[in-house]
Amino acid sequence: WETAYTDLATAYADAGAYRGQVWMKGGFYPVPQDIQVLSNVEVIGGFAGDETEASAADPVAHPVTLYGDNGRNDYWKPDGAEPSVKEGVYLGSTFNDAPYRTVTKFLGTGGYAEDTLYCFKDVDVGATNAVFRGLTFACFRNCAFYVNCPNSVNRTKMVGCRFLACNTQMLGECAAVRFVDAAVEMDGCTFDLNSHAAYLGTAEPSPHGVLTNVVRNCTFRRNHTIGGNAAGLHTIAYAGVMIENCVFEDNYSQTGILSPALRCTSSYANVP
């Protein structure tokens, strides 16, 4: 810990050379540019800075937040109305989400143009066995994760992660987590106050068979949609999905689509 990296991208790249892990000490970390997803690397949040075992991580006691609000000037726009007093999403060392139990829309005015587009990204590389545990992703302009890898066997796993106020530009084709022609497994993740939470799908059948996404023990709360995609979880086309023990609460559609929380148009959907 005495010689720990001070830059996530560098630490992640070095871990990629050895199929290693990145341990992150509790704190707020700006991500000024997107990071390429790497195969066989695990990023774990929740350390105090003196641990010697990965199992000692405690994301509740030592939360790690990766954020894209470079200007720290994104602000909430409750219920689609311009507020007389602009309350920032980011306040000092905390994120200000508690007052807005029924927020339906937010806007990073004068700020979203400065927000980092993506946190982690994989386009046509096809990384596999990438794992992320106990991390919060906040205020990325388009997506916290954007993966688009046709004809690959991409597989990413997220455990105990939180996604807060992502897609600050509120683009209909973006989401906090967007996987196209790739598969993801999400377990115990929370999606809160995003403009579209998760979009999982494939444009055409994969040569490797049906890609099955797994969404287990996740919570989708207070997300909103401005287009035809679901505010919470949207799966589409040739991707399969297994949804288990998930909670959908207070998700909202501004366009009146029939299923603002969950919309499955996959070739295979299993919802126990």
Salt bridges, closest charged atoms under 4 A:
GLU42 OE2 - ARG133 NE 2.32
GLU82 OE1 - LYS77 NZ 3.90
ASP97 OD2 - ARG162 NH2 2.79
ASP97 OD2 - ARG222 NH2 3.71
GLU185 OE2 - ARG216 NH1 3.42
ASP192 OD2 - ARG162 NH2 3.24
ASP192 OD2 - ARG221 NH2 2.99
ASP192 OD2 - ARG222 NH2 2.62
GLU244 OE1 - ARG216 NE 3.84
